[in-house]
Amino acid sequence: MTPVIRCLHKVDHLSAVPDSTVADRVDAALDELEGSYRKPCERILALEEVLQEVCRSRKTGGTPFGRFVRVSVERRQVKLSRTA
């Protein structure tokens, strides 16, 4: 299973979790994804794949959870693009 697919499975699972640890767990999943790649450009591309899948998903796309994931991923991409 690729790091992107693994991250998407975690994010999909977390979309149904109704507790206060979701934000930390999403961050942990994104941290793990980024840790799977050495170069910033590879990390940006992996994050983009996750972003596209979350936005396309009927389950999470337009929900507050989907918007949270989108903002989290976009912030990480901007941060990485400054160091790339």
Sequence and secondary structure as in RCSB ss.txt:
>XXXX:A:sequence
MTPVIRCLHKVDHLSAVPDSTVADRVDAALDELEGSYRKPCERILALEEVLQEVCRSRKTGGTPFGRFVRVSVER
RQVKLSRTA
>XXXX:A:secstr
  HHHHHHHHHHHHTT  STTHHHHHHHHHHHHHHT SSHHHHHHHHHHHHHHHHH TTTTTSHHHHHHHHHHHH
HHHHHHHH 
